[in-house]
């Protein structure tokens, strides 16, 4: 169904597609955070190899994991959307920028699997822009 916007143009109902986008992003990011709890040595290895953070302690990795899990849960339920959607997008985009050579075809460190992060980041940015339309199964926080 379409609804009329303030400008008088009709916009399709975006509630379900935005929810599915939110759910997909959550599912895309979840394994990386679960790894911090189930395989902390792998998370530490990734931090060292790709982000040049040698010797990431288990306790710091756990703290990062707890932060990310809380953020992802807030994101999933649509709590404080301006903040939670914005942080998920900014942190993910920052991660892309930190390993930018891995995205460039022909470089020694190019990794085709990393390319999945680019459309995911685009979806995160779009979801942040349309956060006021994203109301299906969403907690309506004051900053949302």
C-alpha positions in Angstrom: 0.0 0.0 0.0 1.1 3.5 -0.7 0.7 6.5 1.6 0.9 10.2 0.9 3.9 12.0 2.2 4.1 15.7 3.3 5.1 16.7 -0.2 2.0 15.0 -1.6 3.9 12.2 -3.4 3.0 8.7 -2.7 5.5 6.4 -1.0 5.1 2.6 -0.8 4.9 1.1 2.7 8.5 0.5 3.7 7.9 -1.0 7.1 8.4 -4.7 6.2 11.3 -4.1 3.8 13.1 -1.9 6.3 12.5 -4.5 9.1 13.9 -7.3 6.8 16.9 -5.1 6.1 17.5 -4.5 9.8 17.2 -8.3 10.5 19.6 -9.1 7.6 22.2 -6.6 8.9 21.9 -8.1 12.4 22.4 -11.6 11.0 25.3 -10.4 8.9 27.2 -8.9 11.8 26.2 -11.4 14.5 28.8 -14.2 13.7 31.7 -11.7 14.1 30.6 -10.8 17.5 29.8 -14.3 18.7 33.3 -15.2 17.7 34.6 -12.9 20.3 33.0 -15.1 22.9 33.5 -18.6 21.3 36.9 -18.1 19.7 38.6 -15.2 21.3 42.0 -16.2 19.8 40.5 -15.9 16.3 39.1 -12.4 17.1 42.5 -11.4 18.4 44.2 -12.8 15.2 41.8 -10.8 13.0 42.4 -7.6 15.1 46.2 -8.1 14.6 46.1 -9.1 10.9 43.6 -6.6 9.5 43.5 -3.8 12.0 47.1 -3.8 13.1 46.2 -4.2 16.8 48.7 -6.8 18.1 48.2 -8.5 21.4 44.5 -7.7 21.9 43.8 -9.1 25.3 41.0 -11.5 25.9 39.4 -9.1 28.4 39.5 -6.2 25.9 38.1 -8.5 23.2 35.4 -9.6 25.5 34.5 -6.0 26.4 34.3 -5.1 22.7 32.1 -8.1 22.2 29.8 -7.1 25.0 29.6 -3.6 23.6 28.8 -4.9 20.1 26.2 -7.4 21.3 24.4 -4.7 23.3 24.6 -2.4 20.2 23.3 -5.1 17.9 20.4 -6.0 20.2 19.5 -2.3 20.3 19.8 -2.2 16.5 17.7 -5.3 16.1 14.8 -4.0 18.2 15.0 -0.5 16.8 15.9 1.1 20.1 17.3 4.7 19.9 17.5 4.4 16.2 19.5 7.5 15.5 22.2 6.3 17.8 22.1 2.6 17.3 21.7 2.6 13.6 24.2 5.4 13.3 26.8 3.6 15.4 26.4 0.3 13.5 26.8 2.1 10.2 29.8 4.3 11.4 31.7 1.4 13.0 31.1 -0.8 10.0 32.1 1.9 7.5 35.2 2.6 9.7 36.1 -1.0 9.6 35.9 -0.9 5.8 38.2 2.2 5.6 40.7 0.6 7.9 41.3 -2.3 5.6 40.6 -0.5 2.3 43.5 -2.1 0.4 41.7 -5.5 0.9 38.9 -4.1 -1.3 41.1 -3.0 -4.2 41.4 -5.6 -7.0 45.0 -6.2 -8.0 46.5 -5.4 -4.6 48.4 -8.1 -2.7 45.9 -8.1 0.1 42.8 -8.1 -2.0 40.1 -10.3 -0.6 37.0 -10.9 -2.6 35.0 -12.0 0.5 35.4 -8.5 2.0 33.3 -7.1 -0.8 30.2 -8.2 1.0 30.8 -5.5 3.5 30.2 -2.7 0.9 26.5 -3.4 0.1 26.0 -4.2 3.8 27.4 -0.7 4.6 25.1 0.8 2.0 22.1 -0.9 3.5 23.1 0.3 7.0 23.4 3.9 5.7 20.0 3.6 3.9 18.4 2.2 7.0 19.8 5.1 9.1 18.4 7.6 6.6 15.0 5.9 6.6 15.0 5.2 10.4 11.7 7.1 10.9 10.0 4.9 8.4 11.3 1.7 10.1 8.6 1.0 12.6 7.7 -2.6 12.2 8.7 -4.6 15.4 10.7 -1.5 16.5 10.9 0.0 19.9 10.2 3.7 19.5 13.0 5.3 21.5 13.1 9.1 22.2 16.1 9.5 19.9 14.5 7.1 17.3 
